[in-house]
Amino acid sequence: MKKRVIIVGGGISGLSTLHYLKTLAPDVDVQLFEATDRLGGVIGSDFVDGYMCEWGPNGILDRSGAVRELCEQLGIDNEIEFANENSKNRFILREGQLRVVPMSPGSLITSRLLTTFAKLRLLREPFTSSSKEEDESIQRFAERHFGKEVADYLIQPMVTGIHAGQAEQLSVKSCFPLLHELDGEFGSLIRGMITRKRRAKKQPLKDSKRKGSMRLLSLKPTGVYVLIDALAKRYADSIHTGKQVESLEKIADVNGVRKLFGLRFKDQTTTQADEVILALPAYCAARILRALSAPLSTNLSRIPYAPITVVCLGFPLTASPRPLKGFGFLIPSKENRAILGAIWSSSIFSGRAPDGKFQLRILLGGAGNPEVAQLTDAQTLETVADELHDLMGISEEPEMVRIYRWNKAIPQYMVGHSTILRDLENNLSEVQGLHLTGNAYHGVGVSECIINSESLAQKLAKQYNKSFIVAGIA
């Protein structure tokens, strides 16, 4: 009998897992069920009066090359667009002024973002000792290596931009594992990077077709959603929308021989599977698993989420008194502003605004200011208007407005997150055939979701293909 695997969740993690399993284990019956009537989760886009607005992620940082390879496999690599040269210009607010982020040692010397004292403090980094703590906050880690000012005005806003979290609470071990490894092995990050670079030169080059990039990428014409749409079209026969899973249980097959998973949907229909992959936010997986495994459900509930409100605004070019040649800006929490920052979308990718216009994406909320994400639309727009007037000198009313609200947007890898993951692994070992993937565990970005889904699919396909061989011999 053909092995049946069910994936629950139609976001990028679920869809990419479907793709890799279909590719690597073609003899397995893989089906995907999504609770809503659309796929993509927080990934989506709208066209409004010539503006293209994205619901969630507005680009992908593909360091490993996995995203480009997936695009090639789906035949959409010709639609890839890299962020233009403007994206190299990034700003951080300090004392009410947008100041350029130094991107090289030379620019660091002349930077107005940091004081002379902070720049001199960086000279002590090569003498940093390894932390004796098993895990520590990003803030504490940054202060040890670079000093408090750099931690407050460079690291903290960067963490906000990636995780919408508070550096004082997030785990460096889980959010930035490479930095944690360098600290543990070398103490100094600078010495560690230099040593690893030397080692890499002595090692033979790996035979890999993948080519990673530090440039943000998107796709034409609908942004990141192009990837979702391509996966949805390719595997349409294996995707079922509008099917919300309510519960999961272990049952025996009709002969009482095989142990199966029984899935019950909200519409009271049921189905069965040999194995189940939950590609869901942790809190959704926790709800489904209450009856099957209370410990697993409880541990999944330990992963908190931060709320985010995304406001897309369109203006004529004449509305901005300054040229918008940059990626945008982030705001350190010390500045006590109502917004987290803004992305100058139409300055870094094409198709975001009509000719003679520009689009801004303003972010509000996060773990440090969750109440702002709960403002009404009118209050949100009033807050954004005040901030843009103060920070960018924009006083005109926008001609285009779109507001996207995510009450549980980004999972927070708090100090101790690795302990939660270890507990989850122990729980999963007691429920054979159940698997978890998604951005709640080993990386919050789209690229990490794809990499983790591929890794899971490779592991499972190896097991499945081996079992087919054994069955064939028998």
C-alpha positions in Angstrom: 0.0 0.0 0.0 1.3 3.4 -0.9 2.5 5.5 2.1 0.4 8.6 2.7 1.9 11.8 4.1 -0.3 14.8 5.0 1.1 18.3 5.3 -1.0 20.7 7.3 -0.4 24.4 6.4 -0.2 26.1 3.1 2.4 28.8 3.8 5.9 28.8 2.3 7.0 26.0 4.7 4.2 23.7 3.8 4.3 24.3 0.1 8.1 23.9 -0.2 7.9 20.7 1.9 5.3 19.5 -0.6 7.6 20.3 -3.5 10.7 18.6 -2.1 8.8 15.5 -1.0 7.1 15.2 -4.4 10.5 15.5 -6.0 12.6 13.3 -3.7 10.0 10.6 -2.9 7.7 10.3 -5.9 6.2 7.0 -4.8 4.7 8.6 -1.7 1.2 10.0 -1.7 1.7 13.6 -0.3 -1.3 15.8 0.2 -1.5 19.4 1.7 -4.4 20.8 3.6 -4.8 24.5 4.3 -7.4 26.0 6.7 -8.2 29.2 4.7 -9.3 29.6 1.1 -5.9 30.9 0.0 -2.3 29.9 0.2 0.8 31.8 1.3 0.0 32.7 4.9 1.5 36.2 5.5 2.9 36.3 2.0 0.6 38.1 -0.4 0.3 41.2 -2.6 -2.4 43.6 -3.9 -2.4 46.0 -6.8 -4.0 49.3 -6.0 -4.1 52.2 -8.5 -0.8 51.1 -10.0 0.9 50.4 -6.7 2.0 46.9 -5.7 1.6 46.4 -2.0 3.0 43.3 -0.2 1.2 42.0 2.9 4.3 40.6 4.7 7.8 39.9 3.5 8.9 42.3 0.8 12.0 40.4 -0.2 14.2 37.4 0.5 17.8 37.3 1.7 19.1 34.1 -0.1 22.5 33.6 1.5 22.6 29.8 0.7 21.2 29.9 -2.8 18.3 27.6 -1.9 15.7 30.1 -3.0 17.2 30.7 -6.4 17.5 26.9 -6.9 13.9 26.4 -6.0 12.9 29.2 -8.4 14.9 27.4 -11.1 13.1 24.1 -10.4 9.8 25.9 -10.7 10.8 27.7 -13.9 10.4 31.2 -12.4 14.1 32.1 -12.1 13.7 34.6 -15.0 11.3 36.5 -12.7 14.0 37.1 -10.0 14.9 40.7 -9.4 17.6 41.8 -7.0 17.4 45.0 -5.0 19.1 47.8 -6.8 22.0 50.0 -5.7 19.8 52.2 -3.6 19.4 49.3 -1.1 23.0 49.8 0.0 22.0 53.1 1.6 20.4 52.4 5.0 19.5 54.8 7.7 19.0 54.7 11.5 17.4 57.4 13.5 19.4 59.1 16.2 18.4 62.2 18.1 15.6 62.8 15.6 17.9 62.6 12.5 18.2 59.9 9.9 21.8 58.9 9.8 23.6 56.7 7.3 24.5 53.2 8.5 28.2 52.6 8.0 28.7 49.6 5.7 32.5 49.5 5.6 35.5 50.3 8.0 36.1 53.5 6.1 32.6 54.8 6.4 32.6 53.8 10.1 35.3 56.3 10.8 33.4 59.2 9.4 29.9 58.0 10.5 27.7 60.4 12.4 25.7 57.5 13.8 28.3 56.7 16.5 30.3 58.8 18.8 34.1 58.8 18.9 33.9 56.9 22.1 31.8 54.2 20.6 34.2 53.9 17.6 37.2 53.5 19.9 35.4 50.9 22.0 35.2 48.7 18.9 39.0 48.4 19.1 38.6 46.2 22.2 36.5 43.5 20.3 39.5 41.3 19.4 40.2 40.9 23.1 36.7 39.7 24.0 36.5 36.4 25.9 33.9 33.7 25.3 30.7 33.8 27.3 30.4 31.3 30.1 26.6 31.3 29.8 24.9 28.6 27.8 22.6 31.2 26.3 22.5 35.0 26.5 20.4 37.8 25.2 21.5 39.6 21.9 21.8 42.8 23.9 24.2 41.4 26.4 26.1 39.7 23.7 26.4 42.9 21.7 27.5 44.9 24.7 30.2 42.5 25.6 31.6 42.6 22.0 31.0 46.1 20.8 29.9 48.3 23.8 26.5 49.6 24.8 26.3 52.4 22.2 26.7 50.1 19.3 24.3 47.6 20.9 21.7 50.3 21.3 22.1 52.1 17.9 23.2 49.3 15.5 22.3 45.9 16.9 19.0 46.6 18.5 17.3 48.3 15.5 18.7 45.5 13.3 17.1 42.9 15.5 13.8 44.9 15.3 14.0 44.8 11.5 14.4 41.0 11.4 12.5 39.7 14.4 10.3 42.7 15.5 11.7 41.8 19.0 13.6 43.2 21.9 17.3 42.5 21.9 17.2 42.3 25.7 15.0 39.2 25.5 15.9 37.4 22.3 18.5 34.6 22.3 21.7 35.1 20.3 22.2 31.4 20.2 18.9 30.9 18.4 18.6 34.1 16.4 22.3 34.3 15.3 23.8 30.8 15.7 26.9 31.6 13.7 27.8 34.5 16.0 27.2 32.3 19.0 29.5 29.6 17.6 32.3 32.2 16.9 32.0 33.5 20.4 32.2 30.0 21.9 35.2 29.0 19.8 37.2 32.2 19.5 35.8 34.7 22.0 36.3 37.6 19.5 34.1 37.7 16.5 36.7 39.5 14.4 39.4 36.9 15.2 36.9 34.1 14.6 35.9 35.4 11.1 39.5 35.9 10.1 40.5 32.4 11.2 37.5 30.8 9.5 38.2 32.7 6.3 41.8 31.4 6.3 40.6 27.8 6.9 38.1 28.1 4.0 40.9 29.1 1.7 42.9 26.0 2.5 39.9 23.7 2.0 38.9 22.5 -1.5 35.8 24.2 -2.9 32.6 22.3 -2.5 31.0 21.1 -5.7 27.7 23.0 -5.4 25.5 24.6 -8.0 24.0 26.9 -5.4 25.1 30.5 -5.4 24.1 32.5 -2.4 23.9 36.3 -2.3 23.8 39.0 0.3 21.5 41.0 -1.9 17.8 41.0 -1.2 15.7 39.5 -4.0 12.1 39.6 -5.1 10.2 38.4 -8.1 8.2 40.0 -10.8 5.4 41.0 -11.0 3.8 40.3 -7.6 6.8 40.1 -5.3 7.4 37.1 -3.1 3.9 35.8 -3.8 5.2 34.7 -7.3 6.9 31.8 -5.5 3.7 30.8 -3.7 1.7 31.0 -6.9 4.2 28.8 -8.8 4.1 26.1 -6.1 0.3 26.3 -5.9 -0.1 25.8 -9.7 2.4 23.0 -9.9 0.8 20.9 -7.2 -2.8 22.0 -7.5 -4.0 18.3 -7.6 -2.4 17.7 -4.2 -3.6 20.9 -2.4 -6.9 21.2 -0.5 -7.9 24.7 0.8 -10.7 25.5 3.2 -9.9 22.4 5.3 -9.1 23.4 8.8 -7.7 20.6 10.9 -9.3 20.5 14.4 -7.6 17.5 16.0 -5.1 14.7 15.5 -5.1 11.2 17.0 -3.4 7.9 16.6 -5.6 5.1 15.2 -5.2 1.6 13.8 -6.0 0.7 10.2 -9.0 -1.4 9.3 -6.9 -4.6 9.8 -5.5 -3.4 13.1 -2.0 -3.7 11.7 -0.7 -0.2 11.0 -0.7 2.7 13.3 -2.1 5.7 11.4 -2.9 9.3 12.2 -6.6 10.3 12.1 -7.3 14.0 11.2 -10.6 15.6 11.9 -11.5 18.8 10.1 -13.7 21.7 11.2 -16.4 20.5 8.7 -16.4 17.2 10.6 -14.9 15.2 7.8 -11.9 13.0 8.5 -8.9 11.5 6.7 -6.0 9.3 7.6 -2.2 9.3 7.0 0.9 7.3 7.8 2.8 10.5 8.8 1.8 14.1 9.4 3.9 17.3 8.9 2.6 20.3 10.7 3.8 23.4 8.8 2.0 25.8 11.1 2.6 28.6 13.5 3.5 27.1 16.9 0.3 28.2 18.5 -1.8 26.6 15.8 0.1 23.3 16.1 -0.4 23.5 19.8 -4.2 23.6 19.4 -4.3 20.7 17.1 -2.1 18.5 19.3 -3.9 19.0 22.7 -5.5 15.6 22.6 -2.7 13.7 21.0 0.2 15.0 23.2 -0.4 17.4 26.0 3.3 17.9 26.7 4.0 18.7 23.0 1.1 21.1 22.9 2.3 22.8 26.1 5.8 23.2 24.8 4.7 24.7 21.5 2.6 27.2 23.5 5.8 28.4 25.1 6.9 30.2 21.9 5.6 33.8 21.9 4.8 35.9 18.9 5.1 39.6 18.2 2.3 41.6 16.5 3.0 43.8 13.4 1.0 46.3 11.5 2.2 47.0 8.0 1.0 50.3 6.4 1.6 50.8 2.7 1.3 54.4 1.5 1.6 55.9 -2.0 2.6 59.5 -2.8 3.6 61.7 -5.7 7.3 62.2 -5.8 6.8 65.9 -5.0 5.5 64.9 -1.5 9.0 64.1 -0.3 11.4 66.9 0.4 14.3 64.6 0.3 15.5 62.1 -2.4 14.5 58.6 -1.5 17.7 56.8 -2.6 17.9 54.2 0.1 16.5 51.0 1.6 14.7 52.9 4.3 15.3 53.4 8.1 15.0 51.7 11.4 14.4 53.3 14.8 16.2 52.3 18.0 13.9 51.8 21.0 15.9 54.6 22.8 14.4 57.1 20.4 10.9 56.4 21.8 9.0 56.7 18.5 5.6 55.2 17.6 6.8 53.3 14.6 9.6 50.7 14.1 10.8 52.1 10.8 10.0 52.4 7.1 11.0 50.7 3.9 11.2 52.8 0.8 9.8 50.0 -1.4 9.7 51.7 -4.7 13.4 52.8 -4.3 14.7 49.3 -4.2 12.5 47.2 -6.4 10.6 48.0 -9.6 6.8 47.8 -10.0 6.0 49.1 -6.5 4.7 52.5 -7.7 3.6 54.2 -10.9 6.0 56.6 -12.7 6.2 59.8 -10.8 5.1 58.2 -7.5 6.7 56.4 -4.6 5.6 53.9 -2.0 6.5 53.6 1.7 6.0 50.6 4.0 5.8 51.6 7.6 6.0 49.0 10.4 4.4 49.4 13.8 4.1 47.3 16.9 6.6 44.5 17.6 7.4 42.9 21.0 8.5 46.2 22.4 5.4 48.2 21.6 2.5 45.7 21.0 -0.2 48.2 21.9 0.5 50.3 18.9 -0.4 47.3 16.7 -3.9 47.4 18.2 -4.7 51.0 17.2 -7.7 51.5 14.9 -7.1 52.3 11.3 -7.8 56.0 11.9 -5.4 56.1 14.9 -2.8 54.2 12.9 -2.8 56.6 10.0 -2.7 59.6 12.3 0.3 58.1 14.1 2.1 57.3 10.9 1.3 60.8 9.4 2.8 62.5 12.5 5.9 60.3 12.4 6.5 60.8 8.6 6.1 64.6 9.1 8.7 64.7 11.9 11.2 62.3 10.4 10.9 62.7 6.6 9.1 66.1 6.2 6.2 64.5 4.4 3.0 66.5 5.1 0.8 65.5 2.1 -2.1 63.1 2.5 -1.2 59.7 0.8 -3.2 58.9 -2.4 -3.0 55.2 -1.7 -3.4 53.4 1.7 -3.3 49.7 2.6 -3.1 48.4 6.1 -2.2 44.8 6.9 -2.5 43.5 10.5 -0.8 40.5 11.9 -1.6 39.9 15.6 0.9 37.0 15.8 3.4 37.9 13.1 6.9 36.7 14.0 7.9 34.0 16.5 10.2 35.3 19.2 13.3 33.2 19.9 13.6 34.2 23.5 16.6 33.3 25.7 16.0 29.6 26.4 14.5 28.9 22.9 17.0 26.1 22.4 15.7 24.4 25.5 12.2 24.5 24.1 13.5 22.9 20.9 15.2 20.2 22.9 11.9 19.5 24.8 10.0 19.4 21.5 12.4 16.9 20.1 11.9 14.7 23.1 8.1 15.0 22.8 8.2 14.2 19.0 10.3 11.0 19.7 7.2 9.7 21.6 4.9 10.4 18.6 6.5 8.5 15.8 5.5 9.8 12.3 4.8 13.4 13.4 7.0 16.2 12.2 7.2 20.0 12.7 8.4 22.7 10.3 8.0 26.4 9.9 9.5 29.6 11.1 8.9 29.0 14.8 12.0 26.8 15.2 15.2 27.4 13.3 14.9 30.7 11.5 12.1 33.3 10.8 12.9 34.3 7.2 11.5 32.9 4.0 14.9 31.5 3.1 15.2 29.6 6.4 11.7 28.2 6.0 12.7 26.8 2.6 16.0 25.4 3.8 14.4 23.7 6.8 11.6 22.2 4.7 14.1 20.8 2.2 16.1 19.4 5.1 13.1 17.7 6.6 12.0 16.3 3.1 15.5 14.9 2.5 15.5 13.1 5.8 12.0 11.7 5.3 12.6 10.8 1.6 15.7 8.8 2.6 13.6 6.8 5.1 10.8 6.3 2.7 13.0 5.2 -0.2 14.8 2.8 2.1 11.6 1.2 3.2 10.4 0.8 -0.4 13.7 -1.0 -1.2 13.2 -3.3 1.8 9.6 -4.0 0.8 10.6 -4.7 -2.7 13.2 -7.3 -1.6 10.7 -8.9 0.7 
